[in-house]
Amino acid sequence: MKTTPDPDTRLLIFGGSGFVGRALCRQLVAAGFDRIIVPTRRRAHARALNVLPGVTVLEASIQDDAGLRTLVSQADVVLNLIAILQGSETAFEAAHVHWPRRLVQACEAAGGRRLVHVSALGVAEDAPSRYLRSKARGEAVIRASGLDWRLLRPSVIFGAEDRFLNLFAELQQSFPVLPLAGAKAQFQPVWVEDVATALCRLIEAPGAAGQVFEATGPQVLSLRELVQLSGRLLSRERPVVPLPAALAWLQALFMECLPGEPLMSRDNLASMQVPNIAGGRLPGLKALGIQPRSVAGVLDVQPRALRLDDWRRRVRG
Ligand SMILES: NC(=O)c1ccc[n+]([C@@H]2O[C@H](COP(=O)([O-])OP(=O)(O)OC[C@H]3O[C@@H](n4cnc5c(N)ncnc54)[C@H](OP(=O)(O)O)[C@@H]3O)[C@@H](O)[C@H]2O)c1
């Protein structure tokens, strides 16, 4: 499902400053879009977008309903990439349910806008984690709207600026052994550039209205295999010691007590109880004309697709 982009389309991208949002903005600009607005809580978070012609970064609070209605009224297509990975029940509810509801209301008040929303693979109202349950309730709000909505559910996303493979590469640089929680958890990692291309296609694809697409890579890998792959690519593969469930839970609890965002929370562990792989019933990237790339495939031809060069330098140094 390929389309010819209409560069006159006015885009409003919430969460455009994040990992996926930055890749998306780069691809949109390369495709000729030059009317892109990215609201952010802090201008400094969106610094990487400053070099992109046609992208306007605005400091704005998503809590301000009047400001939200004004922003939405200036766009033809709205994209929502805002999400959190860690937080309390209230924080998940605010970011994943209340916020999409207010966004839907603003789009409806503007006379109906196309809404492209990024969800996550594995969302379900009875999923084992707060993250997945709240994302499911957010999806439900969007599906129940009368808007022209399009949903994308990615598996774990990898790329040069990811927090996932880079974290495991970093840990293997620092520790002789890796005690790993959720070692058997299954993922179908998808390249950030493939996710960004999918979003570009969803912006305009005429047949995508009211549809949910799964974004997955071609390979199913366990967390252990992913960690080993990142170590191998770094030439610093460390022995992985899978943690039994009780110890994994204690490790996550301990990490939650440390200052800052935890590397792994109990909620993340709960998310990993369900395989993060394509269900097969929904259309995937191929339906959008994308041949997804594997982790090894991307890193073979483009080592900088992970910050491996930096890690390698540090290992050698
Ligand atoms: N990364 C993955 O592996 C993965 C996998 C599956 C699904 N997804 C989904 O893909 C989407 C994008 O993920 P990402 O990895 O790009 O996330 P990210 O890097 O954490 O970026 C999220 C963006 O949301 C904004 N944001 C976060 N919390 C906010 C809050 N409380 N209020 C307002 N804005 C807030 C931030 O913008 P400012 O700081 O500029 O305000 C940030 O740029 C999300 O829906 C996520 O659930 C990601």
The ligand as an SDF file (V2000), in Angstrom:
LIG
                    3D

 48 52  0  0  0  0  0  0  0  0999 V2000
   10.4120    2.1090   21.4780 N   0  0  0  0  0  0  0  0  0  0  0  0
    9.8390    0.9000   21.3940 C   0  0  0  0  0  0  0  0  0  0  0  0
   10.5100   -0.1520   21.4380 O   0  0  0  0  0  0  0  0  0  0  0  0
    8.3380    0.8030   21.2150 C   0  0  0  0  0  0  0  0  0  0  0  0
    7.7490   -0.4770   21.0710 C   0  0  0  0  0  0  0  0  0  0  0  0
    6.3760   -0.5560   20.8870 C   0  0  0  0  0  0  0  0  0  0  0  0
    5.5910    0.5730   20.8390 C   0  0  0  0  0  0  0  0  0  0  0  0
    6.1890    1.7970   20.9780 N   0  0  0  0  0  0  0  0  0  0  0  0
    5.3360    2.9900   20.9250 C   0  0  0  0  0  0  0  0  0  0  0  0
    5.8630    3.8890   19.9700 O   0  0  0  0  0  0  0  0  0  0  0  0
    5.5580    5.2310   20.3620 C   0  0  0  0  0  0  0  0  0  0  0  0
    6.8200    6.0780   20.3480 C   0  0  0  0  0  0  0  0  0  0  0  0
    7.7480    5.4630   21.2270 O   0  0  0  0  0  0  0  0  0  0  0  0
    9.2150    6.0670   21.4510 P   0  0  0  0  0  0  0  0  0  0  0  0
   10.0930    4.9120   21.7450 O   0  0  0  0  0  0  0  0  0  0  0  0
    9.5500    6.9990   20.3480 O   0  0  0  0  0  0  0  0  0  0  0  0
    8.9860    6.8740   22.7980 O   0  0  0  0  0  0  0  0  0  0  0  0
    9.9220    8.0280   23.4290 P   0  0  0  0  0  0  0  0  0  0  0  0
   11.2340    8.0780   22.7920 O   0  0  0  0  0  0  0  0  0  0  0  0
    9.8440    7.8290   24.9090 O   0  0  0  0  0  0  0  0  0  0  0  0
    9.1350    9.3660   23.0460 O   0  0  0  0  0  0  0  0  0  0  0  0
    7.8650    9.6220   23.5630 C   0  0  0  0  0  0  0  0  0  0  0  0
    7.5510   11.0850   23.3910 C   0  0  0  0  0  0  0  0  0  0  0  0
    6.3430   11.3450   24.0960 O   0  0  0  0  0  0  0  0  0  0  0  0
    6.4430   12.5750   24.7810 C   0  0  0  0  0  0  0  0  0  0  0  0
    5.9780   12.3510   26.1590 N   0  0  0  0  0  0  0  0  0  0  0  0
    6.3770   11.3760   27.0050 C   0  0  0  0  0  0  0  0  0  0  0  0
    5.7050   11.4710   28.1470 N   0  0  0  0  0  0  0  0  0  0  0  0
    4.8820   12.5260   28.0270 C   0  0  0  0  0  0  0  0  0  0  0  0
    3.9320   13.1210   28.8890 C   0  0  0  0  0  0  0  0  0  0  0  0
    3.7090   12.6470   30.1290 N   0  0  0  0  0  0  0  0  0  0  0  0
    3.2680   14.1940   28.4540 N   0  0  0  0  0  0  0  0  0  0  0  0
    3.4960   14.6790   27.2180 C   0  0  0  0  0  0  0  0  0  0  0  0
    4.3780   14.1570   26.3630 N   0  0  0  0  0  0  0  0  0  0  0  0
    5.0680   13.0870   26.7650 C   0  0  0  0  0  0  0  0  0  0  0  0
    7.8680   13.0210   24.7870 C   0  0  0  0  0  0  0  0  0  0  0  0
    7.9110   14.3130   24.1770 O   0  0  0  0  0  0  0  0  0  0  0  0
    8.5470   15.6050   24.9000 P   0  0  0  0  0  0  0  0  0  0  0  0
    9.4890   15.1100   25.9350 O   0  0  0  0  0  0  0  0  0  0  0  0
    9.2000   16.3300   23.7830 O   0  0  0  0  0  0  0  0  0  0  0  0
    7.3810   16.3600   25.4470 O   0  0  0  0  0  0  0  0  0  0  0  0
    8.6130   11.9990   23.9280 C   0  0  0  0  0  0  0  0  0  0  0  0
    9.2510   12.5910   22.8530 O   0  0  0  0  0  0  0  0  0  0  0  0
    4.8860    5.1130   21.7290 C   0  0  0  0  0  0  0  0  0  0  0  0
    3.4900    5.1190   21.5560 O   0  0  0  0  0  0  0  0  0  0  0  0
    5.3200    3.7480   22.2340 C   0  0  0  0  0  0  0  0  0  0  0  0
    4.3990    3.1660   23.1450 O   0  0  0  0  0  0  0  0  0  0  0  0
    7.5310    1.9560   21.1720 C   0  0  0  0  0  0  0  0  0  0  0  0
  1  2  1  0
  2  3  2  0
  2  4  1  0
  4  5  1  0
  4 48  2  0
  5  6  2  0
  6  7  1  0
  7  8  2  0
  8  9  1  0
  8 48  1  0
  9 10  1  0
  9 46  1  0
 10 11  1  0
 11 12  1  0
 11 44  1  0
 12 13  1  0
 13 14  1  0
 14 15  2  0
 14 16  1  0
 14 17  1  0
 17 18  1  0
 18 19  2  0
 18 20  1  0
 18 21  1  0
 21 22  1  0
 22 23  1  0
 23 24  1  0
 23 42  1  0
 24 25  1  0
 25 26  1  0
 25 36  1  0
 26 27  1  0
 26 35  1  0
 27 28  2  0
 28 29  1  0
 29 30  1  0
 29 35  2  0
 30 31  1  0
 30 32  2  0
 32 33  1  0
 33 34  2  0
 34 35  1  0
 36 37  1  0
 36 42  1  0
 37 38  1  0
 38 39  2  0
 38 40  1  0
 38 41  1  0
 42 43  1  0
 44 45  1  0
 44 46  1  0
 46 47  1  0
M  CHG  2   8   1  16  -1
M  END
$$$$
